[in-house]
Amino acid sequence: MSQETENAQQRAGGRTTDYSTCGSYVTGGAEFNRDTNYIEDRITADGRPGPNGEPGWPVEAGRYRLIAARACPWANRTVIVRRLLGLEDAISLGQPGPTHDARSWTFDLDPGGVDPVLGIERLQEAFFKRFPGYPRGITVPAIVDVATGEVVTNNFPQITLDFSTEWTRFHRPGAPVLYPEHLRDEIDQVNKRVFTEVNNGVYRCGFAGSQQAYDSAYERLWAAMDWLEDRLSGQRYLVGDTITEADVRLFTTLARFDAVYHGHFKCNRQKLSEMPALWGYARDLFQTPGFGDTIDFVQIKQHYYIVHEDINPTRIVPAGPALGGWLEPHGREPLGGRPFGDGTPPGPVKPGEEVAPGHGATL
């Protein structure tokens, strides 16, 4: 969610690299540590502060721009939720390219390398405009106040929850309930384990600075993957019988697993495609409108294999894996469940936000 490699240095005790990674700034060491301190401002229905006194900004259609790189799993979540809820006309979308330098994500896919709404070349400019000399990673997703050009928040776990709970008056007719009140405790519990052991677990493997740290991370990751395989063998979705926030959070890691994490991050006990329940579950979601139509495999591979020079110094981007399997029948209908509950699928992708031809899955 930010520039991936800022300062690399060798220290005693193993490789200890300081990274500003996709999602947050992390300080390296023998064991990978993710800095989870974000700009905690909230965008709330009436502009009230958050429960812990976080500054509040009011929900207003057209006021904010979501900056979310397709390559980044944490940013990908916000794009999925925005699409599922039908917030495209209320919150505009800016998409940096898949690679960046040590300073910031850049808008190199836009004409002239400038975001057409914010008029900036680097996301860093929005952070510095509000916080001159901002010392942490310049991360995506980030929400920017269009009128001032200042960053509002980059607190990615809260952004999607607020989309679901604070932006309700701008939800499309038939929008699903992704964070239902009666399931929130269970969703939160599942999300906590998925984040620590899977979403972040693959990074813990990939950026381990010692054999011991890697071995520990590997064991933790696969214990969680086995738990998910068992859980999803008997139910279609992670919590309840409809798609929830929990499914969004797991999906973006699964979508990148065989293409990146299996090889690049050494998460190689099995491929996702060798785990029947998880592979069927991932295909089920991929084929659900709002999920697979946000996945750009080309940008995903470019980001990880080009930006992570410490792991992949040649910067060669692999040609594989084959992607046709994502569109094969998933066979999970007998487990029941209704993807959108009493709601409906989202419509076509908004013009201009489509995944580029040849960048998605094809048979």
C-alpha positions as CSV (number, residue, x, y, z in Angstrom):
1,M,0.0,0.0,0.0
2,S,3.0,2.3,-0.2
3,Q,6.4,2.3,-1.7
4,E,7.8,-1.1,-1.2
5,T,11.5,-0.6,-0.7
6,E,12.8,2.4,1.1
7,N,15.9,1.6,3.0
8,A,17.7,-1.7,2.8
9,Q,20.5,-2.4,5.2
10,Q,22.3,-5.5,6.5
11,R,22.6,-5.8,10.3
12,A,23.9,-8.5,12.6
13,G,21.4,-11.3,13.3
14,G,20.1,-11.7,9.7
15,R,18.7,-9.5,7.0
16,T,16.9,-6.6,8.5
17,T,15.4,-4.4,5.9
18,D,13.3,-1.4,6.4
19,Y,10.4,-1.5,4.0
20,S,7.5,0.7,3.2
21,T,5.3,-2.1,2.0
22,C,2.0,-2.4,0.2
23,G,-0.2,-1.5,3.1
24,S,2.0,-0.1,5.7
25,Y,5.6,0.8,6.7
26,V,7.4,-2.1,8.3
27,T,10.6,-2.3,10.1
28,G,12.6,-5.3,9.2
29,G,14.6,-7.6,11.4
30,A,15.1,-11.3,11.6
31,E,11.3,-11.4,11.9
32,F,9.0,-9.3,9.8
33,N,7.2,-6.5,11.7
34,R,4.4,-4.5,10.2
35,D,3.8,-1.0,11.5
36,T,0.1,-0.6,11.8
37,N,0.0,3.1,12.8
38,Y,-2.2,4.9,10.3
39,I,-3.9,8.3,10.0
40,E,-6.9,7.3,12.0
41,D,-9.4,10.0,10.9
42,R,-12.9,8.8,10.2
43,I,-15.4,9.7,7.6
44,T,-18.7,9.4,9.4
45,A,-22.3,9.9,8.5
46,D,-22.5,13.2,10.4
47,G,-18.8,14.0,10.7
48,R,-18.7,13.0,14.4
49,P,-15.3,11.9,15.8
50,G,-14.5,8.2,16.1
51,P,-15.1,6.4,19.4
52,N,-11.6,7.0,20.6
53,G,-11.6,10.7,19.6
54,E,-10.3,10.2,16.1
55,P,-11.0,13.4,14.0
56,G,-14.3,13.1,12.0
57,W,-15.0,14.1,8.5
58,P,-18.6,14.2,7.1
59,V,-19.9,11.8,4.5
60,E,-20.4,13.9,1.3
61,A,-20.8,12.5,-2.2
62,G,-18.1,13.8,-4.5
63,R,-15.9,15.2,-1.8
64,Y,-13.4,12.4,-1.5
65,R,-11.2,10.4,-3.8
66,L,-10.1,6.9,-3.0
67,I,-6.5,6.1,-4.1
68,A,-6.1,2.4,-4.5
69,A,-3.5,0.6,-6.6
70,R,-4.8,-2.6,-8.3
71,A,-1.6,-4.4,-7.3
72,C,-2.1,-4.1,-3.6
73,P,-4.3,-6.6,-1.6
74,W,-5.1,-4.1,1.1
75,A,-6.2,-1.5,-1.5
76,N,-8.0,-4.1,-3.5
77,R,-10.4,-4.6,-0.5
78,T,-11.6,-1.1,-0.7
79,V,-12.2,-1.3,-4.5
80,I,-14.3,-4.5,-4.0
81,V,-16.4,-3.1,-1.2
82,R,-16.9,0.2,-3.0
83,R,-18.1,-1.8,-6.0
84,L,-20.3,-4.2,-4.0
85,L,-22.0,-1.3,-2.3
86,G,-22.4,0.8,-5.4
87,L,-20.4,3.8,-4.1
88,E,-18.7,4.5,-7.4
89,D,-20.6,7.8,-8.0
90,A,-20.2,8.9,-4.5
91,I,-16.4,8.3,-4.1
92,S,-14.2,8.6,-7.1
93,L,-11.3,6.3,-7.7
94,G,-7.7,7.1,-8.5
95,Q,-5.3,4.2,-9.4
96,P,-1.6,4.5,-9.2
97,G,0.5,2.1,-11.3
98,P,1.9,-1.2,-10.0
99,T,5.4,0.0,-9.3
100,H,6.9,2.9,-7.5
101,D,10.2,4.3,-6.2
102,A,11.3,4.8,-2.6
103,R,9.3,8.0,-2.3
104,S,5.8,7.2,-3.2
105,W,3.2,5.6,-5.4
106,T,3.0,7.4,-8.7
107,F,0.2,8.0,-11.2
108,D,2.2,6.7,-14.2
109,L,-0.9,5.1,-15.8
110,D,-2.7,8.5,-16.2
111,P,-2.0,10.9,-19.1
112,G,1.1,12.9,-18.3
113,G,1.6,10.9,-15.1
114,V,-0.8,13.1,-13.2
115,D,-4.0,12.1,-11.4
116,P,-6.7,13.8,-13.4
117,V,-8.7,14.9,-10.3
118,L,-6.1,15.7,-7.8
119,G,-3.5,17.1,-10.2
120,I,-0.6,15.4,-8.5
121,E,2.1,13.0,-9.7
122,R,2.7,11.3,-6.4
123,L,0.4,10.3,-3.6
124,Q,3.1,11.6,-1.3
125,E,2.0,15.1,-2.3
126,A,-1.4,14.6,-0.6
127,F,0.3,13.3,2.6
128,F,2.8,16.2,2.7
129,K,0.1,18.8,2.0
130,R,-1.6,17.9,5.3
131,F,1.5,16.7,7.2
132,P,4.7,18.3,5.9
133,G,7.5,15.8,6.1
134,Y,5.1,13.0,6.9
135,P,7.6,10.4,8.4
136,R,5.7,7.1,7.8
137,G,5.1,5.1,4.7
138,I,3.0,6.7,1.9
139,T,0.4,3.9,1.8
140,V,-2.6,2.8,-0.3
141,P,-5.5,2.7,0.1
142,A,-5.8,6.4,1.0
143,I,-8.7,8.8,0.9
144,V,-8.0,12.3,-0.2
145,D,-10.2,15.4,0.3
146,V,-10.5,16.7,-3.3
147,A,-11.0,20.4,-2.5
148,T,-7.9,20.7,-0.3
149,G,-5.8,17.9,-1.8
150,E,-5.0,16.7,1.7
151,V,-5.0,13.1,2.8
152,V,-7.8,12.2,5.2
153,T,-7.0,8.6,6.2
154,N,-5.0,5.6,5.1
155,N,-6.5,3.3,7.9
156,F,-7.4,0.5,5.5
157,P,-9.2,-1.8,8.0
158,Q,-11.5,1.0,9.0
159,I,-12.1,2.4,5.5
160,T,-14.1,-0.6,4.3
161,L,-16.1,-0.8,7.6
162,D,-17.0,2.8,7.2
163,F,-18.1,2.2,3.6
164,S,-20.5,-0.4,5.0
165,T,-21.8,1.5,8.0
166,E,-21.4,5.2,7.5
167,W,-22.0,5.7,3.8
168,T,-25.4,3.8,3.8
169,R,-27.4,6.7,2.3
170,F,-25.3,6.4,-0.9
171,H,-25.5,2.6,-1.2
172,R,-27.1,1.3,-4.3
173,P,-30.5,-0.4,-4.2
174,G,-29.9,-4.0,-3.4
175,A,-26.5,-3.5,-1.8
176,P,-25.4,-6.4,0.4
177,V,-25.0,-6.1,4.1
178,L,-21.3,-6.8,4.5
179,Y,-21.0,-6.1,8.2
180,P,-24.3,-7.3,9.8
181,E,-24.7,-6.3,13.4
182,H,-25.6,-9.8,14.6
183,L,-22.4,-11.3,13.1
184,R,-19.9,-8.6,13.9
185,D,-18.3,-10.4,16.9
186,E,-17.7,-13.5,14.8
187,I,-16.6,-11.5,11.8
188,D,-14.1,-9.6,14.0
189,Q,-12.7,-12.8,15.4
190,V,-12.3,-14.4,12.0
191,N,-10.8,-11.2,10.6
192,K,-8.2,-11.0,13.4
193,R,-6.9,-14.5,12.7
194,V,-7.0,-14.1,9.0
195,F,-5.0,-10.8,9.2
196,T,-2.4,-12.0,11.6
197,E,-1.8,-15.5,10.2
198,V,-2.7,-15.2,6.5
199,N,-3.0,-11.6,5.1
200,N,0.2,-10.7,7.0
201,G,1.4,-14.2,7.3
202,V,2.5,-14.4,3.7
203,Y,4.6,-11.3,4.2
204,R,6.1,-12.7,7.4
205,C,7.3,-15.6,5.3
206,G,8.5,-13.5,2.4
207,F,10.4,-10.9,4.4
208,A,11.8,-13.2,7.1
209,G,15.4,-12.3,7.8
210,S,16.5,-15.7,9.2
211,Q,15.8,-19.4,8.7
212,Q,14.2,-19.6,12.2
213,A,11.9,-16.6,11.5
214,Y,10.9,-18.1,8.2
215,D,10.2,-21.6,9.6
216,S,8.0,-20.1,12.4
217,A,6.1,-17.9,9.9
218,Y,5.6,-20.8,7.5
219,E,4.2,-23.0,10.3
220,R,1.8,-20.3,11.4
221,L,0.6,-19.6,7.9
222,W,-0.1,-23.2,7.1
223,A,-1.8,-23.9,10.4
224,A,-4.2,-21.1,9.5
225,M,-4.6,-22.3,5.9
226,D,-5.5,-25.7,7.2
227,W,-8.0,-24.2,9.6
228,L,-9.6,-22.3,6.7
229,E,-9.7,-25.4,4.5
230,D,-11.5,-27.2,7.2
231,R,-13.9,-24.4,8.0
232,L,-14.8,-23.8,4.3
233,S,-15.3,-27.5,3.6
234,G,-18.7,-27.3,5.3
235,Q,-19.9,-23.8,4.6
236,R,-19.9,-21.6,1.6
237,Y,-18.7,-18.4,3.2
238,L,-16.5,-17.6,6.2
239,V,-19.3,-16.2,8.5
240,G,-23.0,-16.8,8.0
241,D,-24.6,-17.7,4.7
242,T,-23.8,-14.5,2.7
243,I,-20.7,-12.6,1.6
244,T,-19.3,-10.4,4.4
245,E,-16.4,-8.2,5.1
246,A,-14.5,-11.4,6.2
247,D,-14.7,-12.9,2.7
248,V,-13.4,-9.7,1.1
249,R,-10.4,-9.6,3.4
250,L,-9.4,-13.2,2.7
251,F,-10.1,-13.1,-1.0
252,T,-7.5,-10.5,-1.9
253,T,-4.7,-12.7,-0.4
254,L,-6.0,-15.9,-2.0
255,A,-6.2,-14.1,-5.4
256,R,-2.5,-13.5,-5.2
257,F,-1.4,-16.8,-3.6
258,D,-0.4,-18.9,-6.6
259,A,0.7,-15.9,-8.7
260,V,3.0,-14.4,-6.1
261,Y,3.0,-15.7,-2.6
262,H,3.7,-19.4,-3.4
263,G,7.0,-18.7,-5.1
264,H,8.0,-15.2,-4.4
265,F,7.3,-15.3,-0.7
266,K,8.2,-19.0,-0.3
267,C,4.7,-20.0,0.9
268,N,5.1,-23.2,-1.0
269,R,3.8,-26.2,0.9
270,Q,0.9,-26.3,-1.5
271,K,-0.6,-24.1,-4.2
272,L,-4.0,-22.7,-3.5
273,S,-5.2,-24.8,-6.5
274,E,-4.2,-27.9,-4.5
275,M,-6.5,-27.2,-1.6
276,P,-10.0,-28.3,-2.7
277,A,-12.2,-26.2,-0.3
278,L,-10.1,-23.0,-0.4
279,W,-9.6,-23.2,-4.2
280,G,-13.3,-23.8,-4.8
281,Y,-14.2,-20.9,-2.4
282,A,-11.7,-18.5,-4.1
283,R,-13.2,-19.4,-7.5
284,D,-16.7,-18.9,-6.2
285,L,-15.9,-15.4,-5.1
286,F,-13.8,-14.6,-8.2
287,Q,-16.8,-15.5,-10.4
288,T,-19.1,-13.3,-8.2
289,P,-19.5,-9.7,-9.7
290,G,-17.4,-7.3,-7.7
291,F,-14.5,-9.7,-7.0
292,G,-12.8,-11.1,-10.0
293,D,-13.5,-8.1,-12.1
294,T,-11.2,-6.1,-9.8
295,I,-8.2,-8.4,-10.2
296,D,-5.4,-7.4,-12.5
297,F,-2.9,-10.3,-12.4
298,V,-0.4,-8.5,-14.6
299,Q,-0.1,-5.5,-12.2
300,I,-0.1,-7.8,-9.2
301,K,3.0,-9.7,-10.5
302,Q,4.7,-6.5,-11.7
303,H,4.4,-5.0,-8.3
304,Y,5.8,-7.8,-6.2
305,Y,8.5,-9.0,-8.6
306,I,9.8,-5.6,-9.7
307,V,9.5,-3.6,-6.5
308,H,10.9,-6.3,-4.1
309,E,14.5,-6.0,-5.4
310,D,15.8,-7.4,-2.1
311,I,13.9,-10.7,-2.8
312,N,14.1,-10.6,-6.6
313,P,17.2,-8.7,-7.6
314,T,16.8,-9.6,-11.3
315,R,13.3,-8.0,-11.3
316,I,12.2,-10.7,-13.8
317,V,8.4,-11.1,-13.8
318,P,7.4,-14.7,-14.3
319,A,5.1,-15.6,-17.2
320,G,2.9,-18.1,-15.2
321,P,0.9,-19.4,-13.7
322,A,-1.9,-20.2,-16.1
323,L,-5.1,-18.5,-15.0
324,G,-7.9,-20.4,-16.7
325,G,-8.7,-22.3,-13.6
326,W,-10.2,-19.2,-12.0
327,L,-13.2,-19.5,-14.4
328,E,-13.8,-23.2,-14.1
329,P,-17.0,-24.3,-12.2
330,H,-16.4,-24.1,-8.5
331,G,-19.1,-26.6,-7.4
332,R,-19.9,-24.9,-4.1
333,E,-23.6,-24.3,-4.7
334,P,-24.6,-27.5,-2.7
335,L,-23.3,-25.8,0.4
336,G,-26.1,-23.3,0.2
337,G,-25.8,-19.7,1.0
338,R,-26.9,-16.6,-0.9
339,P,-24.0,-14.4,-2.1
340,F,-25.9,-11.1,-1.6
341,G,-28.5,-12.2,0.9
342,D,-31.7,-10.3,0.1
343,G,-29.7,-7.9,-2.2
344,T,-28.6,-8.2,-5.7
345,P,-25.2,-8.3,-7.6
346,P,-23.6,-5.0,-8.7
347,G,-24.0,-4.0,-12.3
348,P,-21.3,-3.7,-14.9
349,V,-17.9,-2.2,-13.9
350,K,-18.0,1.6,-14.2
351,P,-16.5,2.7,-17.5
352,G,-12.8,3.6,-17.1
353,E,-12.4,1.3,-14.1
354,E,-12.2,-2.0,-16.1
355,V,-9.3,-4.4,-15.7
356,A,-7.2,-4.0,-18.9
357,P,-7.8,-6.7,-21.6
358,G,-5.5,-9.6,-21.0
359,H,-4.8,-8.7,-17.4
360,G,-7.5,-10.9,-15.9
361,A,-8.3,-14.6,-16.0
362,T,-9.2,-16.2,-19.3
363,L,-10.0,-19.7,-20.3
